[in-house]
Structure formats: C-alpha cells, structure tokens
Amino acid sequence: MENIIEFNDVHKYFGEKKVLKGLDFAIKEGNVCVIMGPSGTGKSTVIKLMVGLLKPTSGKVIVEGVEVAKTDEKELLSLRQKIGFAFQFGALFDSMTIEENISFPLQEHSNLTKEEIKEEVKKSLFMVGLIPNEVMKSFPHQLSGGMQKRAAIARTIILKPDIILYDEPTSGLDPIASDLISRLIVKLQKELGTTSVVISHDINESFKIADQMIMLYDGKVLANQKPDFFKTTDNPIIRQFIDGISEM
C-alpha cells in the first residue's frame, strides 16, 4: 500500500503559540487511522492542514502526492472533492429533508438528472444502514442522534471520496449507536476502499476500528503504532490517557 497522507516535519504556530512541533507520520491507502490525544494537542489542526484550511508554518503536508500548501485554488478544489468530512455534530441542514441534505453535494458537483441523483441518495442511505423510504422525507430533528450521524456519513460518501475524515464520530452517542458507527466506518473502508482518518477520544471504539493509531502529546507524535501497542505499552503518558478513559 502506498502512503496517501504524509506529514513531514510539520510545525504550526498561531502567533507565539506553537501548536504542532514537528509532526512526522504517514497514513497508508485503505487504512483506518485514529488520531487521539488530550484536548489542545493539535488534532483539529492536523485535519485542517490535510484539507488546506490551514497552511503549515514549516514542513510539508502531502495528500495523494500533492503538497497541499502549494496548490492553487483549482487544484485545492479538485483535491477537496476527493476528501469527505464527517463533522462531529453531523452538520446537516435543519431546513432540508434528509434527501435534500444528501443530494446537495451532487447538485453542486455533478451533471446528473434529478432521478439519477435520487437513486444515488438511496444507494448512500442503504450503504449506511438507513431505509430510504423511511427517512428521505424526514428532517434531521426527526431522527435519533445515531441516525443523524449515519445520514451525515451518507452525504459524505455520495461523491465517492478517496479519503474520509471523521471528527469525533461517536461523540454524544450511547454504546449501541457508537458500535453501529464504528462498524459502519470499517464497512465503508472495505466496500468503498476508502482511507479513513478518525479524530476520537473514544478509546474502546478506536480499538475496534483502527489499523493505525497516532497519539499526539504537546504538539508532537508521542506514538504511531498498531492498536496492540497501545493496549500493552507501559508508557506512563499513554497509560494515563487510555486507562483514564477506557476500561481495559
């Protein structure tokens, strides 16, 4: 497998505040990579650098062979169309039905007919385990939190992205709904061949889905390993983080 995302000695400063202090890591195509760490360690900054919402102070962020900070507007738009973003709170439009929400990206970025778009919406809903006839005409507030998250993921995958970025996908969900979302992430990885980057504090669910886990601490990569390493390591910082949140 090739590296699809690379961070090479990436620093990011906001004025005098040094948020990232020389990140070095790579994520291989088709993997699920969980990025975790205490609040304020730069996880959200990492995601924003991947999609070009921020530029590094120094170092290189390379996505699909492209150095993100050096792309022009047209290249950056093309790159972003290959990346899906599943927001922490779903970010569905309250005033739109589920069908309208999910079809929105295709209306903006395709030349498909209304009927073709409707069929793609149905396919996306089936992919995330929702029954189209039961939810398409509903508004987001009429669905449970877990169903809203799945509908948001359906909107994310409708453009068939190469990479999906998940921001706290199980936040605020009960254990059953969290497990459903975790299994969905793995399912999409296998069926669509996507690379998934998951920002998460949910250690139990992270262990279920991750091929690779990166822990950030004080703006640096503290560990970049497979899940088994994090289950067994005696590193005191990692142990405190994991044992303090998860029952091993």
N, C-alpha and C positions, 0 to 999 in steps of 0.2 A: 504494500500500500504506500502511496505517495503522501507526503505532507501536504495538507490542504490549507493549513493555517500555521504561520510561523511568527514568533516574536523574537527578534534578535537585539539583545541589549537595549530594551526599550525603557526609556525614562519619560516620566510625565510630571511636570511641575505646574502648579497653579500659583503664580506669584512666588512667594517664598516657601510655599508648602510643597514638599516632594511626596507625591502620591505613589508613583512607581519608580523603583530604584534599580533598573537594570534587569528587566524580565527576559528570560531565555526559556522558551519551550516551543514544542511543535505538536500539532494535532494531526493524526493521520486520517486520510479519507475513509469515510464509512464508520468511524468510531463514535462512541458516545463519551464525551469528556466532561466531567463535572469539575467546575471551579468553585472552591469553597474557601472559607476563612472568616475570621472575625469581622464585624462591621468596620468599615473605614480602611480596609486593606487594599482597595482599588479594584474590586471585582466589576463594578459597573463601569469603571473607566476602561477596563480591558474590553468589554463588549462594545463600547462606543468607539474605541480605536479600530476594532475589527470592521466596522461599517463606515468609517470615515467621518463620524460625527465629531471626533476629536483627532488632532494630529499629535504624534509624539514630540516631546521636546528634543529627544535624540533617539537614535536607534531605528529599526525597521519593523513595520508590521506588513507581512506578506500574506495575501489571501488569494488562493487559486493562481499563484505565480505572479500576482500583481502587487507591487508596493503601493499600499493604499494611499499614503500621504502624497504620492507623486502623480496620482491620476488627475486627469482633467474632469470637468463636470460630466461630460458624456460618458467617459469610462467609469466614473464612480456610479452613475445611474445604472449602467449595464451590470456592474458588479453587485449592486444592491438588489437587483432583480433576481439574482441567484441565491439571495440570503433571505430566509424567512425569520420573523421576530415574533415570538410568543410572549407578550407582555405579562407582568406579574398579575395584574388585575384584569386581564382579558382585553381591555381597551376596545370592546365592542361599542358601536354607536347606539346609544339608547333609543334614539328616534327611528332607527331602522329595524326591520324584521331580521330574523336570522338569515333568511335567504338574501336579503339586500346587503347585509353585512358581508357575507361570504362571497357574493358575486362582485363586490366592489372592486377588488384588485383586477379581475378580468375585464371589467368595464373600462378600467383605466389603462390597461396594458395589453389588450388583445383586440382582435377584429372579429371575434366570434359573434354569432347571432344570439338573440335572446334565448332561443330554445337550446342552443348549444351551451350557453352559459348555465342555464338551468340544469342541464344534465351533468355538467362539471360540478355544480354545487351539490347535487345528490351524491355523486361519487365521493366527494370530500367528506360529506356527512357520514356516509356508510363507512368510510375509512376510519373515522374516529369513534365509531360505535353509536352514532345517533341515527334515528329513523327519520328520513326526510319528511314524510307526510305528517309526522307528529310535532316537528319543531320549526319547519321552514317559515310558517306564518306567525310564529311566536315572536315576541320582543324579548330582549335579553333578560329583563327583570322577571319574566315569567318562567325562567329556567333556574334550576339549582346552581350553586356555585360551581360544582363539578361539571355540569352540562355546559355552563357558560365557557369554562376553560376549554372543553373539547370543541365547542363551536369556534372559539378563537383560533384553536390549532387548525381546524378545518379551513378557516380563512387563510391561515399561514401557508398551508400546503397546496392551495389551489393553483398557485403558479409553479408548482413542482420545483422548489428550491433545492440547490445542492447542499446548502447548509441551513440548519435551523438553530437559532439562538433562543434558549428558554430562560426567562428571568423568574426565578422562584416559582416554578410551575405548580408546586403542591402547597404553596403558602395559603393558609386560611381554610384548607380542606380537612375533612375528617379522614381517619385512616383508610376507610374503604375507598373514598374518592381519590385519595392520594395514590393508593395502589393502582387504581384504574389509569390514572395519568401516567404513572411510571411504566406500566405495561404498554400503554399507547406509545410512549417515546421509543421503546425498544421495537415495537411493531413497525413503526414508521421507518426506523433505521433499517430494518430488514427488508421491508416490502418496497420502499422507495429508494433505498441505497443512500439515504441522507447522512451527512455528518452532523452530529448534534453537540452543541456546547450548552451546558446546563449550569446556570448560577444557582446554587442551592445551599440552604442551611439544614436541610432535612437529610441527616446522615443515613438513617435507615433506608430511605428511598434511594439515596445516592448509591448505596452498596448494591441495590437491586439492578441498577441500570448501567453503571459505569464500566467502560473498558479501561479508562484512564482517569485518574483523579489528580488535580493540581491544587495544592493548598498554598494560599498567599498569606504572608505574615509580614507586617511592617513594610509593605510595598515591594516585597521580594518573593520569589518562589521558594518556599520552605521545603516542599516535597512535590515530586512529579512522578507518580508511581501507579501501579495497578492497585485495585481495591484491597487485595490481601495484605499489602504492605501496611496500609492504614489500620487494618484490624489488629495487626500484631506488633507494630512498632512500639518501642519504649521511649521515643522522643517525647519529652515532657510537655512541650507545647501542643503537639498533635494529640497526645493522650488527653490533655485537659480539654481541648476543643471537642473531641469526639465523645469522651466519657461524660462531659458536662451536658451534652445534648442528647446523646443516644444511649440507650440501654444495650450494651454489647451482649 
